[in-house]
């Protein structure tokens, strides 16, 4: 460490950076979160909204997958 504390500040920043972003990066790499108990303890309306939102996201994914499949089939013909 230097007299002006540069190394210490850098270490503190790197520690904060890794604590903040390493977990975020790892979680994003392992895939979607489990949905069981995801809104445990929330109000009933919030749980219902969350379920509707999740289903809408799944529906959008299914639609996108179907569009890509149809596009691939059209290219084959």
C-alpha positions in Angstrom: 0.0 0.0 0.0 1.3 3.5 -0.8 1.3 6.4 1.5 -1.7 8.0 -0.2 -3.8 4.8 0.2 -4.3 4.1 -3.5 -4.0 0.3 -3.2 -6.4 0.2 -0.3 -9.0 2.1 -2.3 -8.5 -0.1 -5.3 -8.9 -3.2 -3.2 -12.1 -1.8 -1.6 -13.5 -1.0 -5.0 -12.6 -4.5 -6.4 -14.2 -6.1 -3.3 -17.4 -4.1 -3.9 -17.3 -4.9 -7.6 -17.0 -8.6 -7.1 -19.6 -8.8 -4.3 -22.0 -6.9 -6.5 -21.5 -8.3 -9.9 -20.1 -11.8 -9.6 -23.2 -13.1 -8.0 -25.4 -11.3 -10.6 -23.3 -12.7 -13.5 -23.4 -16.2 -12.0 -27.1 -16.1 -11.5 -27.7 -14.9 -15.0 -25.6 -17.7 -16.4 -27.4 -20.5 -14.5 -30.7 -19.7 -16.0 -34.1 -18.6 -14.8 -34.9 -18.6 -11.1 -37.1 -21.3 -9.6 -40.7 -20.3 -9.5 -41.8 -22.4 -6.6 -42.3 -20.1 -3.6 -40.9 -17.1 -5.5 -43.5 -14.7 -4.1 -43.9 -16.3 -0.7 -45.4 -13.9 1.8 -46.7 -11.4 -0.8 -50.3 -10.4 -1.0 -52.7 -12.6 -2.9 -53.1 -9.9 -5.6 -49.4 -9.6 -6.1 -49.0 -13.4 -6.4 -51.8 -13.5 -9.0 -50.3 -10.7 -11.0 -46.9 -12.4 -10.8 -48.4 -15.6 -12.1 -50.2 -13.8 -15.0 -46.9 -12.0 -15.9 -45.0 -15.3 -15.8 -47.5 -16.9 -18.1 -47.4 -14.0 -20.5 -43.6 -14.3 -20.7 -43.9 -18.0 -21.3 -46.5 -17.4 -24.0 -44.3 -14.8 -25.7 -41.4 -17.3 -25.7 -43.5 -20.0 -27.2 -44.7 -17.7 -29.9 -41.2 -16.6 -30.7 -40.0 -20.2 -30.8 -42.9 -21.1 -33.2 -42.1 -18.1 -35.5 -38.5 -19.3 -35.7 -39.6 -22.8 -36.5 -41.9 -21.6 -39.2 -39.2 -19.4 -40.7 -36.8 -22.4 -40.8 -39.4 -24.6 -42.5 -40.1 -21.8 -45.0 -36.4 -21.6 -45.8 -36.2 -25.4 -46.4 -39.1 -25.3 -49.0 
